[in-house]
Amino acid sequence: MITLLYKELRLAAHPASLVFACLGCLVLVPAYPYSVIFLFGCLAPYITFLHARETNDAWYTAVLPVTKRESVLGKCLLVLVFQVFQLFFSVPFALLRHALHIANNPVGLDATAAWYGMGFFVYGVFDLVFLTAFYKNGYKVGQAFLLAAIPLALLMTATEAAAHLPALAWMDSCQPEHLRMQLPVLAAGIACYGVLLLLAYRVSAKRFEQVDL
């Protein structure tokens, strides 16, 4: 598993994807739609999959002593690393924002625990649609991304809208009593991400095994 991930990071990951993964620092910007950070976390795998297609990565991997299922696993692990790294990378900047007493984001949801929970859920849904669509044939990256962009846009909009609904105002607060209410959202988001990514891997691997390279 580690060897597969090492191969993906060294040979398949596009440098721009690493830049996108570091854009979690944008939570420090005073007035910015932070759900756009999720978009960057989805662009990272898209750019890498596009780069891998243009460099014939699938054919190269096919001559290695790995199965198609393991090839899919390597890509899923790479996607996981991009997205989880981005969210963890943003944490120090979110804490710094709080320490500097920067006013609440007027655009939408702040980088609260609930926001992170939403982020994990958004990534899980995107990965499920994107990966399973891509591995139907193993090369139509743009089509897969466009399909996944529909739920991505809807969930990004819902994330920003949550801050403007009085009933969900607790999701946009850093008060201790509201933080306790947000922790279940964070836990649910992480759980959904794990389940959806695992499901994406299993469906994608099954589909890719039927593809004739």
One Martini backbone bead per residue (centre of mass of N, CA, C, O) as a GRO file, in nm:
protein
  213
    1MET     BB    1   0.059   0.062  -0.023
    2ILE     BB    2   0.302   0.254   0.012
    3THR     BB    3   0.421   0.200  -0.269
    4LEU     BB    4   0.183   0.310  -0.429
    5LEU     BB    5   0.191   0.597  -0.312
    6TYR     BB    6   0.480   0.663  -0.393
    7LYS     BB    7   0.436   0.642  -0.695
    8GLU     BB    8   0.219   0.864  -0.716
    9LEU     BB    9   0.387   1.100  -0.596
   10ARG     BB   10   0.638   1.074  -0.799
   11LEU     BB   11   0.471   1.019  -1.097
   12ALA     BB   12   0.156   1.142  -1.091
   13ALA     BB   13   0.173   1.397  -0.942
   14HIS     BB   14   0.089   1.714  -0.978
   15PRO     BB   15   0.218   2.010  -0.877
   16ALA     BB   16  -0.057   2.167  -0.866
   17SER     BB   17  -0.186   1.982  -0.651
   18LEU     BB   18  -0.003   2.075  -0.418
   19VAL     BB   19  -0.098   2.365  -0.422
   20PHE     BB   20  -0.398   2.313  -0.368
   21ALA     BB   21  -0.345   2.165  -0.090
   22CYS     BB   22  -0.232   2.455   0.037
   23LEU     BB   23  -0.517   2.632   0.030
   24GLY     BB   24  -0.612   2.618   0.333
   25CYS     BB   25  -0.498   2.909   0.412
   26LEU     BB   26  -0.766   3.077   0.327
   27VAL     BB   27  -0.898   3.096   0.620
   28LEU     BB   28  -0.745   3.383   0.673
   29VAL     BB   29  -0.937   3.525   0.508
   30PRO     BB   30  -1.178   3.742   0.592
   31ALA     BB   31  -1.340   3.757   0.290
   32TYR     BB   32  -1.439   3.427   0.209
   33PRO     BB   33  -1.532   3.145   0.031
   34TYR     BB   34  -1.447   2.849   0.185
   35SER     BB   35  -1.567   2.639  -0.021
   36VAL     BB   36  -1.342   2.676  -0.238
   37ILE     BB   37  -1.144   2.483  -0.105
   38PHE     BB   38  -1.294   2.230  -0.201
   39LEU     BB   39  -1.243   2.276  -0.498
   40PHE     BB   40  -0.935   2.244  -0.480
   41GLY     BB   41  -0.957   1.948  -0.362
   42CYS     BB   42  -1.081   1.856  -0.652
   43LEU     BB   43  -0.865   1.961  -0.856
   44ALA     BB   44  -0.625   1.791  -0.778
   45PRO     BB   45  -0.722   1.513  -0.894
   46TYR     BB   46  -0.792   1.613  -1.175
   47ILE     BB   47  -0.509   1.702  -1.264
   48THR     BB   48  -0.373   1.427  -1.213
   49PHE     BB   49  -0.550   1.253  -1.402
   50LEU     BB   50  -0.483   1.414  -1.654
   51HIS     BB   51  -0.178   1.372  -1.643
   52ALA     BB   52  -0.187   1.060  -1.645
   53ARG     BB   53  -0.314   1.034  -1.922
   54GLU     BB   54  -0.092   1.194  -2.089
   55THR     BB   55   0.141   0.980  -1.962
   56ASN     BB   56   0.040   0.682  -1.951
   57ASP     BB   57  -0.005   0.554  -1.659
   58ALA     BB   58  -0.181   0.302  -1.704
   59TRP     BB   59   0.027   0.149  -1.880
   60TYR     BB   60   0.260   0.155  -1.686
   61THR     BB   61   0.112   0.009  -1.451
   62ALA     BB   62   0.045  -0.256  -1.617
   63VAL     BB   63   0.367  -0.348  -1.614
   64LEU     BB   64   0.336  -0.389  -1.333
   65PRO     BB   65   0.317  -0.583  -1.026
   66VAL     BB   66  -0.005  -0.507  -1.067
   67THR     BB   67  -0.325  -0.459  -1.030
   68LYS     BB   68  -0.605  -0.290  -1.101
   69ARG     BB   69  -0.696  -0.261  -0.810
   70GLU     BB   70  -0.424  -0.137  -0.712
   71SER     BB   71  -0.431   0.106  -0.898
   72VAL     BB   72  -0.684   0.230  -0.769
   73LEU     BB   73  -0.577   0.247  -0.482
   74GLY     BB   74  -0.353   0.451  -0.538
   75LYS     BB   75  -0.542   0.682  -0.624
   76CYS     BB   76  -0.714   0.694  -0.365
   77LEU     BB   77  -0.479   0.763  -0.178
   78LEU     BB   78  -0.404   1.027  -0.317
   79VAL     BB   79  -0.670   1.172  -0.269
   80LEU     BB   80  -0.664   1.151   0.037
   81VAL     BB   81  -0.403   1.311   0.081
   82PHE     BB   82  -0.490   1.577  -0.041
   83GLN     BB   83  -0.750   1.632   0.136
   84VAL     BB   84  -0.644   1.587   0.425
   85PHE     BB   85  -0.409   1.779   0.410
   86GLN     BB   86  -0.567   2.036   0.357
   87LEU     BB   87  -0.731   2.038   0.623
   88PHE     BB   88  -0.488   2.021   0.818
   89PHE     BB   89  -0.336   2.273   0.706
   90SER     BB   90  -0.572   2.479   0.800
   91VAL     BB   91  -0.579   2.477   1.111
   92PRO     BB   92  -0.362   2.691   1.198
   93PHE     BB   93  -0.515   2.924   1.047
   94ALA     BB   94  -0.777   2.906   1.208
   95LEU     BB   95  -0.643   2.963   1.485
   96LEU     BB   96  -0.518   3.234   1.406
   97ARG     BB   97  -0.781   3.377   1.345
   98HIS     BB   98  -0.886   3.355   1.634
   99ALA     BB   99  -0.641   3.497   1.777
  100LEU     BB  100  -0.694   3.774   1.599
  101HIS     BB  101  -1.002   3.844   1.595
  102ILE     BB  102  -1.156   3.786   1.344
  103ALA     BB  103  -1.417   3.840   1.185
  104ASN     BB  104  -1.677   3.723   1.066
  105ASN     BB  105  -1.779   3.577   0.786
  106PRO     BB  106  -1.992   3.733   0.549
  107VAL     BB  107  -2.029   3.509   0.328
  108GLY     BB  108  -2.003   3.256   0.541
  109LEU     BB  109  -1.867   2.996   0.663
  110ASP     BB  110  -1.664   2.921   0.896
  111ALA     BB  111  -1.373   2.760   1.039
  112THR     BB  112  -1.524   2.519   1.172
  113ALA     BB  113  -1.609   2.211   1.269
  114ALA     BB  114  -1.848   2.204   1.070
  115TRP     BB  115  -1.687   2.274   0.817
  116TYR     BB  116  -1.513   2.019   0.823
  117GLY     BB  117  -1.747   1.823   0.801
  118MET     BB  118  -1.839   1.926   0.524
  119GLY     BB  119  -1.576   1.870   0.376
  120PHE     BB  120  -1.576   1.563   0.400
  121PHE     BB  121  -1.848   1.524   0.258
  122VAL     BB  122  -1.782   1.656  -0.011
  123TYR     BB  123  -1.546   1.467  -0.082
  124GLY     BB  124  -1.701   1.201  -0.078
  125VAL     BB  125  -1.901   1.266  -0.306
  126PHE     BB  126  -1.701   1.338  -0.524
  127ASP     BB  127  -1.539   1.071  -0.529
  128LEU     BB  128  -1.770   0.884  -0.602
  129VAL     BB  129  -1.835   1.014  -0.877
  130PHE     BB  130  -1.557   1.050  -1.011
  131LEU     BB  131  -1.429   0.764  -0.989
  132THR     BB  132  -1.661   0.592  -1.109
  133ALA     BB  133  -1.668   0.744  -1.381
  134PHE     BB  134  -1.372   0.711  -1.471
  135TYR     BB  135  -1.363   0.377  -1.436
  136LYS     BB  136  -1.534   0.297  -1.686
  137ASN     BB  137  -1.255   0.371  -1.882
  138GLY     BB  138  -0.982   0.554  -1.786
  139TYR     BB  139  -1.007   0.872  -1.958
  140LYS     BB  140  -1.271   1.051  -1.877
  141VAL     BB  141  -1.214   1.317  -1.692
  142GLY     BB  142  -1.403   1.553  -1.767
  143GLN     BB  143  -1.670   1.403  -1.737
  144ALA     BB  144  -1.635   1.324  -1.440
  145PHE     BB  145  -1.612   1.615  -1.331
  146LEU     BB  146  -1.887   1.723  -1.428
  147LEU     BB  147  -2.056   1.528  -1.262
  148ALA     BB  148  -1.924   1.610  -0.981
  149ALA     BB  149  -1.991   1.925  -0.993
  150ILE     BB  150  -2.286   1.923  -0.910
  151PRO     BB  151  -2.274   1.834  -0.607
  152LEU     BB  152  -2.053   2.033  -0.535
  153ALA     BB  153  -2.213   2.299  -0.579
  154LEU     BB  154  -2.447   2.234  -0.385
  155LEU     BB  155  -2.271   2.195  -0.125
  156MET     BB  156  -2.136   2.470  -0.126
  157THR     BB  157  -2.397   2.633  -0.102
  158ALA     BB  158  -2.494   2.504   0.164
  159THR     BB  159  -2.253   2.592   0.336
  160GLU     BB  160  -2.295   2.901   0.303
  161ALA     BB  161  -2.603   2.911   0.389
  162ALA     BB  162  -2.585   2.823   0.690
  163ALA     BB  163  -2.494   3.111   0.801
  164HIS     BB  164  -2.800   3.243   0.714
  165LEU     BB  165  -2.938   3.049   0.921
  166PRO     BB  166  -3.072   3.069   1.225
  167ALA     BB  167  -3.084   2.753   1.294
  168LEU     BB  168  -2.748   2.745   1.199
  169ALA     BB  169  -2.565   2.945   1.372
  170TRP     BB  170  -2.386   2.733   1.536
  171MET     BB  171  -2.192   2.668   1.283
  172ASP     BB  172  -2.066   2.990   1.310
  173SER     BB  173  -1.937   2.918   1.594
  174CYS     BB  174  -1.679   2.945   1.877
  175GLN     BB  175  -1.838   2.859   2.099
  176PRO     BB  176  -1.836   2.611   2.327
  177GLU     BB  177  -2.140   2.528   2.302
  178HIS     BB  178  -2.121   2.505   1.983
  179LEU     BB  179  -1.890   2.305   1.957
  180ARG     BB  180  -2.046   2.061   2.074
  181MET     BB  181  -2.251   2.065   1.829
  182GLN     BB  182  -2.024   2.024   1.597
  183LEU     BB  183  -1.884   1.747   1.648
  184PRO     BB  184  -2.096   1.558   1.510
  185VAL     BB  185  -2.045   1.678   1.228
  186LEU     BB  186  -1.751   1.596   1.210
  187ALA     BB  187  -1.788   1.291   1.257
  188ALA     BB  188  -1.985   1.246   1.020
  189GLY     BB  189  -1.795   1.343   0.797
  190ILE     BB  190  -1.571   1.135   0.839
  191ALA     BB  191  -1.745   0.883   0.806
  192CYS     BB  192  -1.849   0.946   0.521
  193TYR     BB  193  -1.576   0.959   0.384
  194GLY     BB  194  -1.487   0.669   0.438
  195VAL     BB  195  -1.728   0.526   0.306
  196LEU     BB  196  -1.727   0.666   0.021
  197LEU     BB  197  -1.434   0.594  -0.057
  198LEU     BB  198  -1.464   0.290  -0.033
  199LEU     BB  199  -1.692   0.269  -0.240
  200ALA     BB  200  -1.535   0.396  -0.473
  201TYR     BB  201  -1.318   0.179  -0.487
  202ARG     BB  202  -1.493  -0.074  -0.537
  203VAL     BB  203  -1.639   0.024  -0.792
  204SER     BB  204  -1.389   0.108  -0.957
  205ALA     BB  205  -1.244  -0.166  -0.958
  206LYS     BB  206  -1.470  -0.324  -1.096
  207ARG     BB  207  -1.474  -0.151  -1.356
  208PHE     BB  208  -1.167  -0.163  -1.438
  209GLU     BB  209  -1.157  -0.475  -1.484
  210GLN     BB  210  -1.336  -0.429  -1.765
  211VAL     BB  211  -1.103  -0.282  -1.889
  212ASP     BB  212  -0.939  -0.230  -2.200
  213LEU     BB  213  -0.599  -0.137  -2.251
   0.00000   0.00000   0.00000
